[in-house]
Amino acid sequence: MSIYLQALLAFTPILLAALLLIPLQWPAKRAMPVVLIVTMAIAYFAWEMSFNRILASSLQGMLVTISVLWIIFGAIMLLNTLQHSGAISTIRSGFADISPDRRIQVIIIAWLFGSFIEGATGFGTPAAIAAPLLVAMGFPAMAAIMIGMMIQSTPVSFGAVGTPIIIGVSNGLDKALLSEQLLTNNSSWEQFLVLITSEVAIGHAITGTLMPLLMICMMTRFFGKNNSWREGFQVAPFALFAGLAFTIPYALTGVFIGPEFPSIIGALVGLAIVVPCAKAKFLIPTQSWDFAPREKWPTTWLGNIAFSAPTKIKAPMSLFRAWLPYLLVALLLVASRLSTDLKALLNQFSLQFNLILDEPDISGSIAPLYLPGGILLFVSLLTLFIHKMKVSEITDAAKDASKVLFSAGFVLIFTIPMVRILINSGVNDAGLDAMPVAMANLIALTFGDIYPLFAPMVGALGAFIAGSNTVSNMMLSQFQFEVANALSISGALLVALQAIGAAAGNMIAIHNVVAASATVGLLNQEGATIKRTIIPTFYYVLTAGLLGLIASYVFNITDPLNHLG
């Protein structure tokens, strides 16, 4: 089979999903079952994957689906609990005290608080936490999802305490062979990974500084009374200031400390700088900005989860007490990722599924206590005591959260198995590369020396398929490195561009959009969300690609393997 036909067939599930979701406006619950069936057919007939492997991949996808739904349940449960306790009313008032301007609230809640959550836990959790909070603050559900998806860009490469680099890149490269080559060049694998981490951090910092401004401009353009880009640009000085308040410490941490903490430290430093400045109205326009009255919103903007005020008037709650559950979530997430003992304790209760249907390298596990959903649920139960709630209020919150799982789960049980089939297609009787690699091969063959411009797009493609920066890096890092060898440019640089692009691809990953939409009850609008988030995704991969071209051919960036020798 020619490389062109391989690439065409491999692209078919993605192109079909894009066609059904965006131009044809199919809801994901109709589109994704069709896409899954087509994917299975291509895998069986063209790639000659065994039926057993296709089924095992689908079961593996189901295990991932359960983990994702567990996170969704925990996020909604905590939000509903805080709603019943009256904490959301206090938090809403607290943000209004900082600034009633919705543009400033986006920067603080989404860009900074969301980036902290991404750094601590990753795997789509920021959107699952920030989007419901924005809705509770009075944002349209559709706007909250768009903004929530845009969080999943700059902080993602160092999300989950560096997992996309430590696990994704490290397991995506031939570490043994590279270590030998590096040793002959008076270097080491550890130094090579430090170089990749530094280049990822610097590339993200340059590209990501504009993300707060882009978030705001897209909000005012698509959800403002006047559909105006200019109303977003009015807050450009503060948005750029907030962008730098995050990206400067983020980049310095990546270069001098390592991949575990850039997003966490960048967000904490950013919050410490930006919140006092916002209270002091530093660089903030005198005229505040808000959405049109709720009764004027189109019905497509609205989710079916109501974050209304408690039916009974609660005693006034301090801002610290209202925020304490979120602070506990952040602390427990960080502790569970950094403390070896705590991590081992939480992972003791874990369901392991090795060699599913006896297929090599297809396995899965569910660790409900270690997953963010378990921590979110634990904090929800603690809130019963922290906020002196009634047991009936917690029960009502759990019932409301459970209802959402049925709607979201139906879509995800088709989407994630499709992803796993694509990823696992490298083992087949046709002797073909995995489908994502086949796509990337054609891109490299087509674009040649200007390939660095497109390297981030390949990474984004992998994340679009898998919904994960980590998985995209595992699938495509070695491919990117081999392309660098063929073009005699830095392998570390192309792997870094892969990681940056894979982070951006999370903004349009279908099952991430579905999962985030479920937290606010906004279903069947996934295509409309992706149609908007593809704008910042295109900005991100194009900017990163241009930086890659400049680094490769203007500054002649090299690495310990001396590709430019």
N, C-alpha and C positions, 0 to 999 in steps of 0.2 A: 504494500500500500504506500503510495507516495506521501511525502511529508505534507503536501497541500491538502490531500484528502484526509489525512490524519487530523490535521489542524481544524479543518472544516467540521468534521464529525465531533471532535472534542469541544469545539466552540458551540455546537448546536444547543445543548441544554441551557447555556448562558444566554445565547441569542433568543431562544424561545421564551425563557423567563422574562427577559427584557421586553420582548414584543408583547407578551400577554399582559404584563403588569403596567407598562407605560402607555404605548399607543392605544392598545385595546382596552385598557383600564379594567382588566379582570381583577377581582379580589384574589389575594394570595391563596385563599382556601379552595378556589377553583383552579388557579394556574399551577400551583406546585404539585398536585397529584399528577397532572398531565406531564409536567417536566420530569417527575420521577420515573414515570413509565417509559418516556423517551430515553432517559438516561440508562435505564436498565436494558432497553433494547439495543442501544449502541454498545454498551459494555458486553453484552452477550454475543451479538452477531458480528460486530466489527473488531472489538478487542479480544474476543473469544475468552472472556472471563468465565470461569465455571459458575454454574447456577449456585453452587454452595458458597462461593466467595461473594457473589452478589448478595445472597441472603445474609451471610455473616456481616458484611458491610452495613446492610440495612439494620441489623440488630445492634451493631455498634453505634449507629446513628441514633437508635432509640434510647440507648443508655445516655448519650450526650443530651438528648432531648429532656430526659428526666432531670438531669443536672440543671439545665437551663430553666425549666419550669420551677424547680426548687428555689432558684434565685429570685424568679419573678414573684413566687408566693411570699417569700420573706420580705421583699421590698414593699409589696402592696400591704402585707400584714402590718409592717411598721408604720406605714403612712396612715392606714386606717386606725391603728391604735392611737397615734398622735392626734388624729382628727377627733376621735371620741373623747380623748383626755382634755381637749382644748388647747394643746400645745401648738397646733398649726396656726390658730388665731394669733397666739403670742409671737410665733416666728414671723408670720406675715407682718404684724405690726413692727417687729424688730427690723425687718428689711426696709419697711416704709420709713423708719426712723433714720436709717442710714441714707436712703434716698428713695423717694417715691417714683423716681424715673425708672421705667422698665428696662431701659438700656443699661443702666448701672447695675440693676438687679441681675441681668443676664451675665455680666462680667463676674460678679461675686459668686452667684450660685452655680452657674454652669462652668465658666472658664476656670475659676480657682477652686471652689469646693468640689466640682466634678472632677477636676484633674487630680486632686488629692485622693478621691475615691478610686480613680483609675490606677494611680500609682500604688495604692494599697492592695487592690484586689483584682482589677482588670476584668476580662471576660464579659464586657457589656454591662457591668454593674453600674457605672456612672449614669447611663441613660435610665436604667431601672430605678435609680434613686432620685436623680435630679428632675426627670420629666414629671413624675407625680407631684414633687414639691413645687415645681413651677405652676402646675395646674391648680394646686391648692392655693397658690399665691395670686391666682386670677388670670393666668395665661391661658389662651386657647390650647386645647389638647394637641392640635396639629402643629402649632408653633413650638410647643414644649418638646414634641418628638423630634422636630427638625433640629432644634438647638441641642437636645440631648444626643442626637447622632453626631453632631459636629464636635462635641467634646471628644469623641473617639477619633482623634487625629494626633496632635502633638504629643500628648502624654502616653499614648498607647505603646510605643516601642519599649518603654520602661514600666509598663503596667505590671500589676501582680508581682511587685518587687523584682522587676527585671526579667520575668519569665520569657518574653519573646526573644531576648538576646541570650540569656543563660541556657535556656532549654531549646528554643527555636533555632537560632543560628548554630549553636554548638552541636546540636543533633542533625542539622541540615548539611553540615560540611563533613568531608572525610577527615576527621580529626587525626587519625593515626598517620595517614599519608602526609598531611600538611605538617604535622609535628616533625616528621623526619626532614622534610624540605626546609622548614624554618630553622631546624638545628644546624643544617649545613650553611645557613646564611647568618649564623651567630644570633639567632633570635629564638623565640619559643611560642608555643600556642597561646600562653597567657598574654604575652605581649601583643600578639596578633589580635586577640579578642579585645584587648584594651584599645587598640587602634580602631577597630570597627566601632566599638562603643563611642569613642570620641567623635568619629566622623558622623555617626547617627545623631549624637547630641547636637553637634554644630549645625548639621543640615536641618534638623527639626527646629532649632532655635531661630535660624534665619527665616525659614518658611513659616513657622508657627506664630511669630510675633504679630502677624496681621490677622490671625484667626479671631480674636475677640471683636475686632472691627467688622470682619466679614459676618460673624454671627449677628451682630447688631443690624448691619445694613440689610441682611436678608430678612430679618424680622420686620423691620420698618417697611421694606419693599413688598413683602408677601402678606403681611398681617397688619399693616398700619392703615389708619383711616385714609391716608392720601397715597398709599402704595408708592412711597417715596424712598429712593436711595439716599437722597440728600439729608433726610432727617436722621439717617444712620451716620452719615459722615459728620454731622454736627458734633458728635461726641468723639470724633477721631483722636484729639489730643489725649483724652483720658483713656481711650481704648488702647492706643499705642503704649501709653505709660503702663497700663495694666499688663499688656502683652510682654513688655520688657521686664516688668517686675517678676514675671514667672520665668521667662526664657533665659535671662542672664544667670540666675542661680542654678537653673536646670542644666544649662550647658556647662557651667563650671563644675557641677557635681558629676556629670557624665565624663568629663575629661580627667578630673583629679581624684574621684572617689570610685566610680564604677557604675555598673548598670542597675543596681538595686534601688537607688534612691533619687535619681534626677526628678521624676514627676512628684514624688512626695515632698522633697525639700523645696522644689520650685513653687509648689502650691502653698506650702506653709509660709515661706518667705513672702510670696505674693500677697497672701491674705493679710499678713502682718503689716505690709506696706499700704496696700490698696484700701482696706476698710477704713483706717483712720483718715486717709486722704479723701475718701468719698464723704465721710462725715463732715470734714472740713470744707467740702465743696471745691476741692482743688481740681482745676481743669474741667469742671462740670458745667455744662450750659445752664444759664439762668432759667430757661424755659424747660419744664419737665415734659416727658413724653409718656403717653399711655395708649392702650388700645381703645377702639370704639366701644360704646356700651355693649354689654353682652347680648342684648336682644337684637343687635344688628349683625351679629356674627353669622356666617353661613353654617348650616347644620353640619357640613363636612368638617368643620373645625372642631366639633364637639365630641368628646368621648362619652361613654355610657356609665362611667364611674363618677358619682357625685361626691365632691369633697365639700359638703355643706357644714355649717356651724352646728355644734352640738345642740340637741333639742333642749337640754337643761343648761341653764346659765352656770358656769363654773366659777369658782373663786379665782381671782387674778393669779397668774403664774409668772414667776420671774423668767426673764429671757434665758438665763443660764439653765434653769430647770427644764425649760422647754427644749433647749438644744442638747441637754445632757444625753438623751438616747443616741443622737447622731454622733456625739463625741465618743460615746462608748463603742459604737459601731466602728468608728475610725481607729480607736485605740486597740480594740480586739482584732481587727483585720490586720493591722501592722504587727501586733504581738504574735498572732498566729502564723505570720509569714517569716518573722525574724527569729522567734524563739524555737530552737530545735525541740526542746522538751514539750512545749505546748503543741507544736505541729504534730509531733509523734502521738501525743495524747488524743488530739482530735481525729487523727487518722486511724486510731485503733479500731473504731467502728467504721469499717469500709467494706463494701461489697466488691469483690474482685471477679472479673470474668476474663480469664486468660485463654488464648487460642479459641476464640468463639467458633464453634462448629469445626474445630481442629484446623482452622486456617492460620497459616503463619503470619505473624505480626499484626493480627487483628485481635485486639483485646479492649477491655474497658473497665472502668471502675466508678463507683459512686461513693463519695465520702460525705454524707449529709452534714456532719458536724463541722468539717473543715471548709466546705463550700460556703460562700458568702450567705447563701440562704439560711444555713444553720445558725450563723452568727446573728443575722437579722432577726430570725425568729426568737433566739435567746434574748436579745435586747428587747424585743416586743414584750416578752414575758416579764422581764425586769421592770419595764415601764409600768406594769400593773402596780408595782409597789412605789416606784419613783414618783408617779403622778397620782397615787392613791385612787386608783380606778376600781370599778366594780368588775367582778368576774364576768357578768353579763355583757359588759362593754367589750371585753377582750373576745368573748365568744362571737359577738356580732361582727367584729373586725375580721375574725377568721372565716366566718361564713361569706362575707363580701369578697375576701381574697380568693377563696376557693372557686367562686363563680367564674373568675377570670381565666382560670387554668383550662377550662373546657374549650373556650374559644381559641386561646392561643395554642393549646396543645394540638388541636386538629391540624393546624398549618405546619407546625414544627415537626410532626411525625412524618411528613413528606419531604420537608426541606433538608433536614440534617442527614437523613439516610442518603439522599441524592449526593450530598457533599462527600460523604464517606465512600461512596462507590467511585466517584471521580478520583479521590485521593488514593484509593487502594487498587486502582486499575493497572498499576505497574506490574502486577503479577498476572500474567495472562498466557494463553497458548499461541497468540499471534506474534509474540516476540516484540511487542511494541512498548515504547515508553509510556508512563502514566499519562493520562489525558492532559493534565495541566502542563507537563513538560512538553508534550507535542505542540500545544499552543505556543509556548515560549520559544520552541525551536524555530517555528516559522517567523516569529517576530524578529529573532536574532538574524536569521538568514535574509530577511527582507531589508533590514535597516543598517546592517554592517557597522561602519565606523561611527555613525551617529547613534548607535545603540544606547549609550549612556543616557540619552534623552528619554528613552523609553523604558529603561530599567525599573524606575519606580512604578510605571504602569503595569509591568509584569507582576511586581509585588502586590499592587492593588488588585489585580485580577485574581491572584491566589487568595487574597483575603475576601474578595467578593464571593468566591466559590465556597471557602471554608468558614467565613465569618470569624476569622481568627488571624491575628498577626503572627502568633506563634506557629500555627500550622502552615501558613504561607511561607514563613522562613524555613521551616523544616522541608517543605516540598521543593523550594526553588533556590535556596542559597547555593547549593553545589552547581546548579545550572548557571547561575549568575557568575560564579567564580570561573567556570570553564569558558564562558563567553569572554571574560576578561583576559584569560590566557590566550584565546584565539586572536583578540584584538591588541594584545600586548599593552594592556593598561592595568591599573591596580585592581587586584581581586578584592582587597578589603573595601575599596571604594564602591564597587558594584554590589557587594553584599550589604554595605551600609545603605545604598540607594534602594535595594530590595526591602530592607527593614522599614525605611521611611515610607515607601510606597505601600507596603502592607499595612502600615498604621492608617494611612489615608483610606485604604480600601474598606476599612471597617465602617466608614460613613455610609456606604451603599450596600453592605452585606445584608442579604434578604432576611435571614433569620434573626439578625440583630435588630432590624427594623421591626419585625413581627414581635419579638420579645419586648422591645421598648414600648411599642404601641399597646401591647396588652396591659402594661402597668397603668395606663390611663383609660383603658377601655375603648381605644380608637382602632377598630378593626376594619378590614376591607378598604383601607386607604393607603396601603403600603406603596403602591405605584406612585401616588402623588407625592409621598415623602421622598422616595428615591429620585424622582424627577427634580426635586429641589436640592437634595444633598449631593447630587452629582456635580453641581456647580462648585462647591468648595473642594470636592474630590479632584476635579479637573485642575483647579488652581494649584492644589498641593502637589500633584504628580508632575505637572508641567514645570513649576518652580523648582522642585527638587531635581528634575531632569536637566534643566538648564544649569543648575549648580554643578551637576555631575559632568556635563560637557565642559564647563569652564575649568573644573578641577582636573579633568583628564587631559585636555589639550592646550589650555592656557597656562595653568600652574604646574602641569606635568606631575601630578600627585602620584607617588609610588608607594611601595610597602616593602616589608622585609624580604619578600620573594623577588624583588628587583625585576618586575615585568618590563620596565623600561630600560634595564641594564645597559 
